[in-house]
Amino acid sequence: MKYLKNIAVLLITAFMLTSCFDEAYETNENGLQYKFYDQNDGEKPQIGDFITINMFYGTDDTVLFDSKRIPDGLTFPLDSPYFKGDLFEGIMMMSKGDSASFKMSADSFYLVIAQAPSVPEFITPGELMTFEIKLIDFQSKEEKEMADAAALESQRLAAEQELANYIAQNNITTEPL
């Protein structure tokens, strides 16, 4: 009987130890766990670049955010890492078209990156969160400003044309004041 009890304890211990580490994930020198699904050799984004990503994140049983409802992806400037092994460090490992999964502590995400006053009640302290990210595109701050200016100019010209068409279609001859 004691023999079976020892085997049961050994099996439970082995299961618990192997469940703590997902062997499909690699760990970089700063402790970030990552797994690439698609990985290209190409230029990587730098701090300050504007990145466009599709992302969802959550815990093992809950999706907390999903950007798929954002038509052109989620775009924001790539911040410098807040600490060694954070999510931004993982994004800087990616090239355009890459998709990867990253794991980090919920405490670190909420308290440091999101700067929330506390971790949500439904999250266990120390629980790992998974971030699934596809890097759609990135551009430097200068490239983003030029693209935004071009888009704004295009919208201005389209609005002027729309106004001219309206005036012509409705025979408006009164000069604006």
VENQUIUR-V37947 format. One record per residue. RES is the residue in one letter. PHI is phi in whole degrees, -180 to 180 (none if undefined). PSI is psi in degrees with one decimal (none if undefined). Layout:
BEGIN
res=RES phi=PHI psi=PSI
res=RES phi=PHI psi=PSI
END
This chain:
BEGIN
res=M phi=none psi=-44.2
res=K phi=-63 psi=-35.2
res=Y phi=-60 psi=-46.3
res=L phi=-65 psi=-38.2
res=K phi=-63 psi=-42.3
res=N phi=-64 psi=-40.5
res=I phi=-65 psi=-42.2
res=A phi=-62 psi=-44.7
res=V phi=-62 psi=-42.4
res=L phi=-62 psi=-45.3
res=L phi=-65 psi=-42.8
res=I phi=-64 psi=-42.9
res=T phi=-63 psi=-44.8
res=A phi=-62 psi=-42.2
res=F phi=-63 psi=-44.1
res=M phi=-64 psi=-40.9
res=L phi=-67 psi=-41.4
res=T phi=-74 psi=-26.4
res=S phi=-77 psi=-17.5
res=C phi=-74 psi=-25.9
res=F phi=-122 psi=124.9
res=D phi=-89 psi=109.6
res=E phi=-65 psi=-18.2
res=A phi=-73 psi=-17.6
res=Y phi=-94 psi=142.4
res=E phi=-98 psi=163.0
res=T phi=-126 psi=126.4
res=N phi=-81 psi=178.2
res=E phi=-63 psi=-18.6
res=N phi=-99 psi=4.4
res=G phi=95 psi=1.8
res=L phi=-76 psi=126.8
res=Q phi=-88 psi=132.4
res=Y phi=-147 psi=156.3
res=K phi=-148 psi=123.8
res=F phi=-93 psi=136.0
res=Y phi=-95 psi=-47.3
res=D phi=-125 psi=131.7
res=Q phi=-140 psi=125.0
res=N phi=-112 psi=153.2
res=D phi=-89 psi=116.3
res=G phi=-173 psi=-179.0
res=E phi=-63 psi=144.6
res=K phi=-111 psi=147.6
res=P phi=-67 psi=150.6
res=Q phi=-113 psi=161.9
res=I phi=-56 psi=131.3
res=G phi=97 psi=-19.4
res=D phi=-67 psi=150.7
res=F phi=-91 psi=120.5
res=I phi=-107 psi=148.0
res=T phi=-121 psi=121.4
res=I phi=-133 psi=159.1
res=N phi=-107 psi=134.4
res=M phi=-149 psi=141.2
res=F phi=-137 psi=149.8
res=Y phi=-144 psi=158.8
res=G phi=179 psi=-169.5
res=T phi=-99 psi=-173.8
res=D phi=-58 psi=-32.3
res=D phi=-120 psi=5.0
res=T phi=-142 psi=128.8
res=V phi=-87 psi=121.9
res=L phi=-98 psi=-26.0
res=F phi=-155 psi=140.8
res=D phi=-144 psi=121.6
res=S phi=-87 psi=6.3
res=K phi=-64 psi=-16.8
res=R phi=-86 psi=-4.5
res=I phi=-88 psi=114.0
res=P phi=-53 psi=-46.4
res=D phi=-107 psi=17.3
res=G phi=90 psi=170.6
res=L phi=-91 psi=119.3
res=T phi=-116 psi=131.2
res=F phi=-162 psi=160.7
res=P phi=-73 psi=138.6
res=L phi=-75 psi=116.2
res=D phi=-83 psi=158.0
res=S phi=-71 psi=151.3
res=P phi=-56 psi=139.8
res=Y phi=-79 psi=-27.6
res=F phi=-160 psi=163.9
res=K phi=-64 psi=130.0
res=G phi=86 psi=20.6
res=D phi=-90 psi=178.0
res=L phi=-61 psi=-38.1
res=F phi=-64 psi=-33.9
res=E phi=-62 psi=-39.5
res=G phi=-65 psi=-42.3
res=I phi=-64 psi=-34.2
res=M phi=-72 psi=-7.4
res=M phi=-86 psi=-9.5
res=M phi=-97 psi=156.3
res=S phi=-116 psi=166.8
res=K phi=-55 psi=134.5
res=G phi=89 psi=-11.9
res=D phi=-71 psi=149.4
res=S phi=-133 psi=139.1
res=A phi=-151 psi=165.9
res=S phi=-121 psi=137.4
res=F phi=-128 psi=146.2
res=K phi=-123 psi=135.3
res=M phi=-152 psi=163.3
res=S phi=-65 psi=135.1
res=A phi=-61 psi=-36.1
res=D phi=-59 psi=-47.8
res=S phi=-63 psi=-42.2
res=F phi=-64 psi=-54.3
res=Y phi=-70 psi=-45.6
res=L phi=-81 psi=-32.3
res=V phi=-101 psi=-57.9
res=I phi=-73 psi=-52.8
res=A phi=-79 psi=-13.0
res=Q phi=53 psi=39.3
res=A phi=-77 psi=152.4
res=P phi=-68 psi=-23.9
res=S phi=-159 psi=166.4
res=V phi=-79 psi=137.8
res=P phi=-54 psi=148.1
res=E phi=-60 psi=-31.4
res=F phi=-81 psi=0.0
res=I phi=-105 psi=130.5
res=T phi=-76 psi=132.3
res=P phi=-53 psi=132.8
res=G phi=85 psi=-5.3
res=E phi=-63 psi=142.5
res=L phi=-85 psi=139.6
res=M phi=-108 psi=149.3
res=T phi=-110 psi=132.9
res=F phi=-118 psi=118.1
res=E phi=-102 psi=119.5
res=I phi=-131 psi=136.9
res=K phi=-119 psi=122.2
res=L phi=-85 psi=106.9
res=I phi=-79 psi=-47.8
res=D phi=-162 psi=164.8
res=F phi=-154 psi=153.5
res=Q phi=-150 psi=154.5
res=S phi=-68 psi=166.1
res=K phi=-59 psi=-41.7
res=E phi=-65 psi=-43.9
res=E phi=-63 psi=-40.2
res=K phi=-64 psi=-44.0
res=E phi=-63 psi=-41.3
res=M phi=-67 psi=-41.4
res=A phi=-65 psi=-41.3
res=D phi=-65 psi=-40.6
res=A phi=-65 psi=-41.8
res=A phi=-65 psi=-41.4
res=A phi=-66 psi=-40.1
res=L phi=-65 psi=-42.0
res=E phi=-64 psi=-40.4
res=S phi=-63 psi=-41.4
res=Q phi=-66 psi=-39.5
res=R phi=-63 psi=-45.8
res=L phi=-64 psi=-39.9
res=A phi=-65 psi=-40.5
res=A phi=-66 psi=-41.2
res=E phi=-62 psi=-41.9
res=Q phi=-66 psi=-41.1
res=E phi=-63 psi=-41.3
res=L phi=-65 psi=-44.0
res=A phi=-62 psi=-41.7
res=N phi=-63 psi=-41.8
res=Y phi=-62 psi=-45.4
res=I phi=-62 psi=-44.3
res=A phi=-67 psi=-43.7
res=Q phi=-67 psi=-29.1
res=N phi=-105 psi=12.5
res=N phi=48 psi=47.7
res=I phi=-87 psi=120.1
res=T phi=-114 psi=-7.1
res=T phi=-70 psi=131.4
res=E phi=-78 psi=141.1
res=P phi=-67 psi=151.2
res=L phi=-88 psi=none
END
